[in-house]
Amino acid sequence: MGGFEVLVPIFGISLFLVPIVGVTTILTLRYGLKPFMESLVKELREAGFAPDVGPRVQIQDLTDQIDLLAVEVRRLREGRDFDQRLLSDQSTPGGSPDSVS
């Protein structure tokens, strides 16, 4: 029975120490390590060490840029057509905004 008498205080102490160590570890990781890792990632991104994005993300970015370019080209064409209509109305004799052909 001598072995059990030694184990009872050890188990009693560990009953309180294990949760305390667990909570301490979780809080340390949450409030200590996470902000450190976030700032490290931010600094690495700013230094040019951005993570390699996959080809799908690159293709999606290119597709979005092409769509934006298409919208801009359409607006430029509409502006050009409007300018040409204004100039053609002014160059015709008797061309007034009220006379529509």
Rosetta silent file (secondary structure, phi, psi, omega in degrees, C-alpha in Angstrom):
SEQUENCE: MGGFEVLVPIFGISLFLVPIVGVTTILTLRYGLKPFMESLVKELREAGFAPDVGPRVQIQDLTDQIDLLAVEVRRLREGRDFDQRLLSDQSTPGGSPDSVS
SCORE:     score description
SCORE:     0.000 S_00000001
   1 L     0.000   -9.779 -177.636    0.000    0.000    0.000 S_00000001
   2 H   -63.888  -29.103 -178.688    3.021    2.304    0.260 S_00000001
   3 H   -71.328  -35.976 -178.880    2.924    3.031   -3.474 S_00000001
   4 H   -71.351  -31.056  179.860   -0.630    4.351   -3.453 S_00000001
   5 H   -67.299  -27.493  177.985    0.082    6.750   -0.596 S_00000001
   6 H   -80.979  -34.820 -176.310    2.732    8.462   -2.715 S_00000001
   7 H   -74.552  -28.451 -177.499    0.559    8.622   -5.822 S_00000001
   8 H   -60.194  -49.444  178.309   -2.443   10.301   -4.164 S_00000001
   9 H   -65.119  -33.935  179.619   -0.679   13.676   -3.598 S_00000001
  10 H   -65.959  -45.878  177.827    0.855   13.528   -7.102 S_00000001
  11 H   -66.415  -36.599  178.251   -2.546   12.931   -8.717 S_00000001
  12 H   -63.715  -43.753  178.375   -4.099   15.595   -6.485 S_00000001
  13 H   -67.566  -42.339 -178.644   -1.525   18.171   -7.527 S_00000001
  14 H   -68.710  -24.305  177.328   -1.736   17.189  -11.206 S_00000001
  15 H   -61.263  -33.114  178.087   -5.522   17.500  -11.020 S_00000001
  16 H   -94.436  -32.597 -175.747   -5.018   21.255  -10.588 S_00000001
  17 H   -74.659  -36.071 -177.843   -1.778   21.743  -12.519 S_00000001
  18 H   -62.075  -48.275  177.077   -2.849   20.152  -15.823 S_00000001
  19 H   -64.841  -36.040  179.209   -5.755   22.582  -16.433 S_00000001
  20 H   -64.986  -44.083  178.039   -3.622   25.525  -15.314 S_00000001
  21 H   -64.499  -39.071  178.711   -0.821   24.529  -17.694 S_00000001
  22 H   -63.841  -47.223  179.371   -3.386   24.013  -20.483 S_00000001
  23 H   -64.546  -41.178  178.318   -5.020   27.405  -19.989 S_00000001
  24 H   -61.932  -42.670  178.761   -1.617   29.084  -19.740 S_00000001
  25 H   -64.115  -44.926 -179.586   -0.502   27.448  -22.982 S_00000001
  26 H   -62.880  -45.581  179.723   -3.685   28.440  -24.809 S_00000001
  27 H   -65.222  -38.042  177.755   -3.492   32.033  -23.609 S_00000001
  28 H   -63.653  -44.346  179.854    0.184   32.258  -24.506 S_00000001
  29 H   -66.973  -41.531 -175.689   -0.453   30.993  -28.009 S_00000001
  30 H   -70.170  -48.750 -173.818   -3.525   33.169  -28.507 S_00000001
  31 H   -97.747  -10.280  179.768   -2.239   36.446  -27.130 S_00000001
  32 H  -110.049  -51.653 -173.778    1.482   35.980  -27.611 S_00000001
  33 H   -81.720  -38.306 -177.695    2.222   33.864  -30.636 S_00000001
  34 H   -62.374  -49.797  177.267   -0.674   34.832  -32.906 S_00000001
  35 H   -61.843  -35.138  177.183    0.083   38.590  -32.995 S_00000001
  36 H   -62.957  -44.915 -179.701    3.754   37.779  -33.501 S_00000001
  37 H   -66.727  -39.649  178.309    2.971   35.530  -36.465 S_00000001
  38 H   -62.848  -42.639  178.747    0.568   38.096  -37.961 S_00000001
  39 H   -69.274  -34.637  176.972    3.186   40.841  -37.767 S_00000001
  40 H   -65.192  -44.194  178.421    5.821   38.511  -39.193 S_00000001
  41 H   -63.210  -41.328  179.327    3.582   37.626  -42.153 S_00000001
  42 H   -61.717  -45.178  179.622    2.800   41.315  -42.710 S_00000001
  43 H   -64.955  -39.116  179.114    6.481   42.233  -42.755 S_00000001
  44 H   -67.128  -38.288  177.491    7.327   39.401  -45.119 S_00000001
  45 H   -65.057  -42.152  179.791    4.556   40.451  -47.516 S_00000001
  46 H   -67.609  -28.238  179.247    5.744   44.044  -47.478 S_00000001
  47 L   -81.769   -5.197  177.552    9.306   42.873  -48.128 S_00000001
  48 L   101.351    6.102  178.791    8.194   41.010  -51.238 S_00000001
  49 L   -96.675   52.856 -179.176    8.030   37.500  -49.867 S_00000001
  50 L   -70.714  148.154  177.818    4.357   37.051  -50.724 S_00000001
  51 L   -65.988  147.496 -179.639    3.068   33.505  -50.779 S_00000001
  52 L   -70.908  118.108  179.404    2.857   31.898  -54.186 S_00000001
  53 L   -85.253  151.128 -177.588   -0.729   32.109  -55.337 S_00000001
  54 L   -71.699  164.207 -179.282   -2.147   29.302  -57.377 S_00000001
  55 H   -64.393  -28.689  178.497   -2.775   29.508  -61.102 S_00000001
  56 H   -65.482  -39.917  178.905   -6.533   29.669  -60.559 S_00000001
  57 H   -67.199  -40.861  178.604   -6.186   32.848  -58.533 S_00000001
  58 H   -64.148  -42.433  179.306   -3.883   34.341  -61.164 S_00000001
  59 H   -64.640  -40.586  178.339   -6.298   33.428  -63.948 S_00000001
  60 H   -64.196  -41.120  177.440   -9.197   34.946  -62.005 S_00000001
  61 H   -62.138  -44.027  178.465   -7.218   38.160  -61.464 S_00000001
  62 H   -64.221  -39.651  178.285   -6.408   38.356  -65.172 S_00000001
  63 H   -63.341  -42.354  177.764  -10.045   37.710  -66.082 S_00000001
  64 H   -62.761  -40.843  179.111  -11.166   40.504  -63.766 S_00000001
  65 H   -66.257  -38.736  178.055   -8.638   42.891  -65.314 S_00000001
  66 H   -65.849  -40.647  177.395   -9.792   41.987  -68.828 S_00000001
  67 H   -61.271  -42.357  178.253  -13.414   42.611  -67.842 S_00000001
  68 H   -64.902  -39.416  177.322  -12.473   46.028  -66.470 S_00000001
  69 H   -64.250  -39.536  179.040  -10.569   46.844  -69.656 S_00000001
  70 H   -62.964  -39.864  177.772  -13.563   45.835  -71.769 S_00000001
  71 H   -64.701  -43.323 -179.934  -15.800   48.194  -69.793 S_00000001
  72 H   -64.838  -41.739  178.379  -13.317   51.035  -70.208 S_00000001
  73 H   -63.138  -41.143  178.108  -12.991   50.427  -73.961 S_00000001
  74 H   -61.430  -42.128  178.558  -16.788   50.422  -74.284 S_00000001
  75 H   -65.570  -40.430  178.219  -16.979   53.762  -72.455 S_00000001
  76 H   -63.649  -40.798  177.897  -14.253   55.222  -74.645 S_00000001
  77 H   -64.528  -42.561  178.094  -16.095   54.109  -77.786 S_00000001
  78 H   -61.935  -41.034  177.099  -19.351   55.619  -76.517 S_00000001
  79 H   -64.820  -41.436  178.113  -17.536   58.889  -75.812 S_00000001
  80 H   -64.014  -44.696  178.805  -15.908   58.855  -79.240 S_00000001
  81 H   -62.581  -40.000  178.224  -19.243   58.157  -80.947 S_00000001
  82 H   -63.579  -44.667  178.150  -20.887   60.970  -78.989 S_00000001
  83 H   -61.503  -42.141 -179.998  -18.107   63.393  -79.976 S_00000001
  84 H   -64.668  -38.986  177.425  -18.407   62.357  -83.629 S_00000001
  85 H   -64.915  -41.475  178.010  -22.176   62.924  -83.572 S_00000001
  86 H   -63.450  -43.490 -179.908  -21.695   66.362  -82.057 S_00000001
  87 H   -67.171  -38.525 -179.630  -19.061   67.269  -84.639 S_00000001
  88 H   -69.725  -33.896  176.526  -21.139   65.972  -87.534 S_00000001
  89 H   -67.537  -35.670  179.619  -24.177   67.968  -86.341 S_00000001
  90 H   -75.614  -31.438 -175.874  -22.083   71.132  -86.178 S_00000001
  91 H   -81.022  -21.531  177.799  -20.459   70.619  -89.578 S_00000001
  92 L   -78.130  137.634  179.199  -23.742   70.163  -91.507 S_00000001
  93 L   -68.036  133.638 -178.736  -25.300   73.423  -92.671 S_00000001
  94 L    72.446   12.643 -179.364  -28.382   74.216  -90.702 S_00000001
  95 L   -76.790  110.924  178.479  -27.627   71.339  -88.382 S_00000001
  96 L  -118.534  160.339  179.625  -29.293   72.097  -85.133 S_00000001
  97 L   -62.148  -21.127 -178.303  -29.863   69.817  -82.186 S_00000001
  98 L   -80.700  -24.338 -178.221  -33.606   69.889  -82.981 S_00000001
  99 L   -87.342  110.422 -178.752  -33.230   68.497  -86.505 S_00000001
 100 L  -109.814  129.035 -178.161  -32.954   64.742  -86.242 S_00000001
 101 L   -84.126    0.000    0.000  -32.414   62.764  -89.431 S_00000001
